[in-house]
Amino acid sequence: MDPSLYARLRAIADELPVTPPVWAVEIGAEGIVMMMSPVKRHELITFRLGRQLNDQLARTRPGVIAHSGPEIESVPLGRMRRPDLVVLPEAVLEEEDAFVDPADVLLVAEVVSASNPDNDYTQKTRDYPAMGIPLYLIVDPRTGTLSVLSDPGPGPGPDGQPRYRARHDHVFGDHVPVGPWTVDTTGFLTY
């Protein structure tokens, strides 16, 4: 994205009201995306996923947390995303910058919404590997499935756009390996 276009979109996004029913604003290749407030089961999955990861992180990676909320910004790519869950060093949240640098992110997780699944499956599968984020977990309560995407790198074809070169699909009820962690999905509910 042209840097001047991204700067204009960023200024507009900063001025947009984020009040119900709008929950968050993102900037993707298609422009500004206004995300609606998530439903209760979406939030429950995000909470349960975060709790499991935080329990494991406390033992295996002290100082690293799973947290809901911070926005990730890549000015060179012209992207600003707000994943449902981010795994990153807790110290990053102490910084004065408003946004998280993608280089600090170990994992992003998205719980697919019924109203806009294409954002998680298409746009973000382009944006997150381009940002260099090593792991992307897609949890889809509509179908009761999960996909773990990893190994970001240049894609095939003449454009060579970054993509995740590995994908592993699972169903709710599985114990899912996500990088060095394991997610028990038996408590995840569909909608």
C-alpha positions as CSV (number, residue, x, y, z in Angstrom):
1,M,0.0,0.0,0.0
2,D,1.2,3.5,-0.8
3,P,2.6,5.1,2.4
4,S,0.5,8.3,1.8
5,L,-2.7,6.3,1.3
6,Y,-2.0,4.3,4.5
7,A,-1.3,7.6,6.4
8,R,-4.7,8.9,5.2
9,L,-6.5,5.7,6.1
10,R,-4.8,5.7,9.5
11,A,-5.9,9.2,10.2
12,I,-9.5,8.3,9.3
13,A,-9.4,5.2,11.4
14,D,-8.2,7.2,14.4
15,E,-11.2,9.5,14.1
16,L,-13.8,6.7,13.7
17,P,-16.0,6.2,16.8
18,V,-15.4,2.8,18.3
19,T,-18.7,2.4,20.2
20,P,-21.3,-0.4,20.0
21,P,-22.0,-2.0,17.7
22,V,-18.5,-1.2,16.3
23,W,-15.9,-3.0,18.4
24,A,-12.7,-2.3,16.5
25,V,-11.2,-0.8,13.4
26,E,-8.6,-2.4,11.2
27,I,-6.7,-1.5,8.0
28,G,-6.2,-4.2,5.4
29,A,-5.4,-4.2,1.7
30,E,-9.1,-3.5,1.0
31,G,-9.1,-0.4,3.2
32,I,-10.7,0.3,6.6
33,V,-12.6,-2.7,8.1
34,M,-15.0,-1.9,11.0
35,M,-15.6,-4.9,13.1
36,M,-18.8,-5.5,15.0
37,S,-19.0,-6.5,18.6
38,P,-18.3,-10.3,19.0
39,V,-21.0,-12.6,20.3
40,K,-20.7,-14.3,23.7
41,R,-19.4,-17.7,22.4
42,H,-16.8,-15.9,20.4
43,E,-15.6,-14.2,23.6
44,L,-15.8,-17.4,25.6
45,I,-13.5,-19.2,23.1
46,T,-11.1,-16.3,23.2
47,F,-11.1,-16.4,27.0
48,R,-10.6,-20.2,27.2
49,L,-7.9,-20.1,24.6
50,G,-6.1,-17.3,26.4
51,R,-6.3,-19.0,29.8
52,Q,-4.8,-22.3,28.4
53,L,-2.0,-20.5,26.7
54,N,-1.3,-18.3,29.8
55,D,-1.1,-21.4,32.0
56,Q,1.5,-22.9,29.7
57,L,3.4,-19.7,29.1
58,A,3.8,-19.1,32.9
59,R,5.7,-22.4,33.1
60,T,7.5,-22.4,29.7
61,R,8.1,-18.7,28.8
62,P,8.0,-16.5,31.8
63,G,7.4,-12.9,30.8
64,V,5.3,-13.9,27.7
65,I,1.5,-13.7,27.8
66,A,-1.5,-14.3,25.7
67,H,-3.6,-11.2,25.7
68,S,-6.7,-9.9,24.0
69,G,-6.8,-6.4,22.6
70,P,-3.6,-4.9,21.3
71,E,-3.5,-3.7,17.8
72,I,-0.6,-4.7,15.5
73,E,0.7,-2.2,13.0
74,S,3.0,-2.5,10.1
75,V,3.5,0.9,8.5
76,P,5.7,-0.4,5.7
77,L,2.9,-2.9,4.7
78,G,0.1,-0.4,5.3
79,R,-1.7,-2.8,7.7
80,M,-3.2,-2.5,11.1
81,R,-4.9,-5.5,12.6
82,R,-6.5,-6.3,16.0
83,P,-6.4,-10.1,16.5
84,D,-8.7,-11.7,19.0
85,L,-5.6,-13.0,20.9
86,V,-1.9,-12.2,20.7
87,V,1.0,-14.0,22.3
88,L,3.9,-11.5,23.1
89,P,6.3,-10.4,25.8
90,E,4.4,-8.6,28.6
91,A,7.0,-5.9,28.5
92,V,5.8,-4.8,25.0
93,L,2.6,-3.6,26.7
94,E,4.6,-1.3,28.9
95,E,6.0,0.6,25.9
96,E,4.6,4.1,25.2
97,D,3.8,3.3,21.5
98,A,0.1,2.8,20.8
99,F,0.6,-0.2,18.6
100,V,2.5,-3.5,18.8
101,D,5.3,-4.1,16.4
102,P,4.7,-7.4,14.5
103,A,8.3,-8.4,15.2
104,D,7.3,-8.8,18.9
105,V,4.4,-11.2,18.2
106,L,4.8,-15.0,18.6
107,L,1.3,-16.0,17.7
108,V,-2.0,-14.4,16.7
109,A,-5.4,-16.2,17.0
110,E,-8.7,-15.3,15.4
111,V,-12.1,-16.6,16.3
112,V,-14.1,-16.5,13.1
113,S,-17.2,-14.4,13.2
114,A,-20.4,-15.5,11.5
115,S,-20.7,-12.1,9.8
116,N,-17.2,-11.7,8.2
117,P,-15.3,-15.0,7.9
118,D,-13.4,-13.8,4.8
119,N,-11.5,-11.3,6.9
120,D,-9.9,-14.1,8.9
121,Y,-9.5,-16.7,6.1
122,T,-8.4,-14.5,3.2
123,Q,-7.1,-11.0,4.2
124,K,-5.4,-12.0,7.4
125,T,-3.8,-15.1,5.9
126,R,-2.0,-12.6,3.6
127,D,-1.3,-9.9,6.2
128,Y,0.0,-12.0,9.1
129,P,2.7,-13.8,7.2
130,A,3.7,-10.6,5.4
131,M,4.1,-9.1,8.9
132,G,6.4,-12.0,9.8
133,I,4.1,-13.4,12.5
134,P,5.3,-17.1,13.0
135,L,2.0,-18.7,14.0
136,Y,-1.6,-18.0,13.1
137,L,-4.4,-20.0,14.7
138,I,-7.9,-19.7,13.2
139,V,-10.7,-21.0,15.4
140,D,-14.0,-21.4,13.5
141,P,-17.1,-21.9,15.7
142,R,-19.3,-22.0,12.7
143,T,-17.8,-25.3,11.6
144,G,-16.2,-26.6,14.8
145,T,-12.7,-26.5,13.2
146,L,-9.3,-25.0,13.8
147,S,-6.4,-24.3,11.5
148,V,-2.8,-23.8,12.6
149,L,-0.8,-21.9,10.0
150,S,3.0,-21.6,10.4
151,D,6.3,-21.1,8.6
152,P,5.8,-17.7,6.9
153,G,7.8,-17.2,3.8
154,P,7.7,-16.3,0.2
155,G,4.9,-18.0,-1.7
156,P,5.0,-19.8,-5.0
157,G,4.4,-18.0,-8.3
158,P,5.8,-14.8,-9.8
159,D,4.5,-12.4,-7.1
160,G,6.3,-14.3,-4.3
161,Q,3.9,-12.8,-1.8
162,P,4.5,-14.1,1.8
163,R,2.2,-16.8,2.9
164,Y,2.1,-19.6,5.5
165,R,3.7,-22.6,4.0
166,A,2.3,-25.1,6.6
167,R,-1.3,-25.7,7.6
168,H,-2.7,-28.3,10.0
169,D,-6.5,-28.6,10.4
170,H,-8.3,-30.0,13.4
171,V,-11.8,-30.3,14.8
172,F,-13.3,-29.2,18.2
173,G,-12.5,-31.9,20.7
174,D,-8.9,-32.4,19.6
175,H,-5.8,-31.5,21.6
176,V,-4.1,-29.2,19.1
177,P,-0.4,-28.5,18.9
178,V,0.2,-24.8,18.2
179,G,3.9,-24.3,18.0
180,P,5.3,-25.3,21.4
181,W,1.9,-25.2,23.1
182,T,-1.1,-27.4,23.1
183,V,-4.8,-26.3,23.0
184,D,-7.5,-28.5,24.4
185,T,-10.6,-27.6,22.3
186,T,-13.1,-29.8,24.1
187,G,-14.6,-26.7,25.8
188,F,-15.0,-24.7,22.6
189,L,-18.7,-24.3,21.5
190,T,-20.1,-23.8,18.0
191,Y,-22.5,-21.2,16.8
